[in-house]
């Protein structure tokens, strides 16, 4: 791959990242100000990131993914998210922070429970 091709590839990935961040925020009906308040990322930076004017650092991406309840890999184009994940993320948007934490704990319980069941079946 030439340097020119590499540069175009990185630009395409950056556009995809910024586009996915904006699309998810809009899908969840969250304002840029709400995102800024919840993540500590200035609203102007959220706007610049979504427009592709500013790169998002790894810590900011983790904060955004956590708020949106989407895996980081989705924003990086490494994994797809199904309709069930989108529906769940949308459903918890209006919950309090404590209620969202409870939903996450319940999801972790279900995952752990399923893993335990699979291990028992292998024995």
Beta strands, then each sheet from edge to edge (+ up, - down):
end
